[in-house]
Amino acid sequence: MNTTSTSSNTVFDVISWLFGLLALAIGVVNTFWGNDPGFGMFIILVATVFFPPISALTKKVTGFAIPGLVKVLLALFILWSSLGVGELFDKIDLMMASFN
């Protein structure tokens, strides 16, 4: 039995879950505290690509799996658009102020 393949798949699944949750949180912040709820909903939709059960379901239904390189590029796009262009930290400040 090849445990290296299994352990590397587990590591990639954990990273995928963590980034999916991060992207989901970014989408929620952009949806409710941003000036463009459509962009936030788009990020939420794209974040689902990173969750392993959704990836498995997509592959089962369509027979097509999104390649890892495409996921990495998509992750970089999400980070760039949210941190650079989307002013995520200003939106987080708005969110925190609304809870006070």
N, C-alpha and C positions, 0 to 999 in steps of 0.2 A: 504494500500500500504506500502511495506517495503522499506523505504528510506535508511536504513543502508546498505542493499545489493547494492543499486544503487550507493550510495556515495563511498562505498569501491571499486566497480568496476571502478568508475571514477578515484579514486586514483591509482589503479593498472594500468589503461590505461595510465595515465599521466606518471607514473614511467616507463612503458614499452616504451612509445614514447621517453622519455628522454634518456633511456639507448640505445634504437635503434639508435637514432641520434648520441650518443657518440660512439657507436660501428662502425657506418657508417663512422664517422670522423676518427677513428683509422684505419679503413680499407683503407681509401683514403690516409692517410699519409703513411701507410706501402706500398701501391701500387706504389705511385709516388716518394717517398723519401727514401724508404727502399732498402735493398739489396735483397728482396724477394717479387717481385710483386705477385707471386702466393699466398703467405700467405695473402697479403692484399686483394686480390680478394676473398679468402676464408672467411676472416672476414666480408667483405661486404655482401657476400651471407648469412652468418650466422646471420648478423645483421637484415636481413629481418624478421627473426623469431619473433623479438620483436615488430614489428609494428602490432597493433591490426587489421587493415583491412586485412593484409596478413594472420594473424592467423585465422581470420574468413573465408577467402577464402579457406585456406588449410583445415579447418574443413568442410566446405561446399562441397568441391570437393572430399576429401578423407574419410570424416567421422571420422577423427582422429584429436584430438586436442593435442598439445604438453603440457604436464603437467607443472604447475608452478615450481615445484621442478627442472625439467629438464632445464627450462629457467634460474633459479637461478644458477645452476651448470654451464651452458653454459656461463653465464655472468661472473662468477668467472674465468672460463677458459680463456675467452677473456682478462680480466684484468690481470691475471697472465702471460699469454703468451705475452701480449703487453708491460706491464710495467716491468716485470722481465726479461724475456728472450729476448723480441723483442727490448729492448732499445728505447722505444717510445720517451723519452725526447730528446735523441740524434737526432732522426729523425725529431722531431719538430724544433730543432735548425737548422738542415740542410734546412728545409722548410723555416724558417724565413730568413735564410741567402740568399736563392735563390730569395726572394722577394726584397732584397736590391740592 
